């Protein structure tokens, strides 16, 4: 099993000041660039440490929010492509459905792949519902735009005989001729995140790595089953390396220490519902039936537990997040057993996307968390 450390580079010093919404409508006057500079360097140091510890690195991207100040994912990836030597560098991901200049996206990925000497993992995502408004995107055609962006990007990265033109429904480009060409052939491995079985089926048909984020015990089996069905229809052989799962991880010398670290990291999840309601479900972003169920069950502000009940994400305890399969916390033995149980429940996965830093977890605790996991948990994951 490959392990990727993930952090959203949160600007947590402003969380309390900003009140009930941490996205879209918040003023940047709440951001102190001097504090932000210290945080950026701290987070980059923690990612660079992963290279020494034998862990891989995951970077994502969000916009107009204090929960994630990685507003351009290729910038930290470019720094890490030079600072690290061995870690795989996963961008999960690039919101291509909200990008206007897909030629630039192709150039960025190709350049990163060459600088890193072929260590880039290319994640493509539709983007969160909160980012529809600031991107000025049409939520009803976002899926169509996503797949056209995907088709263009693959062609741009694999065309080496000179310029081509692209005439599509959503994109039109002249004289596309991407330099440099990718280090990996035909292109970096493709990953996609999904939140539903329907989306997983489409990813399976393409044979890409599918990543489910905090989908827990309740939803992950259906997502993985749909992927397998789509892959089978397309004739793909499915191994565990096609599946990835993101969870919060807190490891400590004692159960209490591990739970304390997880509690701090889980502020990432507890702040997710702090968004003005008009940004949650843009009309057309999901099918009407799905939107109705989300409104009826207060999803995604709630998390499902293993007994079928739900709890509020904003106030859930560490035990409830563990029960839901969203967090793994405690001593190294406890964390390994929790991951093993979840792994077996969902039918296996070969990539753990580990959020070992989040919320208010400080640098010293993050370093200890990463180090202890790499030394006492990660080696045992090979048995899965």
Secondary structure, DSSP 8 states (H G I E B T S, - for coil): -EEEEE-----GGGHHHHTT--BSS--GGG--HHHHHHHHHHHHHHHHHHHHHT-EEEE----SBSS----SHHHHHHHHHHH-SS--EEEEEEEGGG-S-HHHHHHHHHHHHHHTTS-EEEEEE---TTHHHHHT--GGGHHHHHHHHHHHHHHHHH--SS-EEEE-SS-EEEEE--SS--SSSSSSEEEEEESSHHHHHHHHHHT-EEEEES-HHHHHHHHHHHHHHHHHHTT----GGGEEEEEEEEE-SSHHHHHHHHHHHTHHHHHHT-S-GGGTS-TTSS-HHHHHHHHHTTTTSEEE-TTS-EEETTT--HHHHHHHTSEEEESHHHHHHHHHHHHHHHT--SEEEEE-S-TT--HHHHHHHHHHHHHHTGGGGGG-
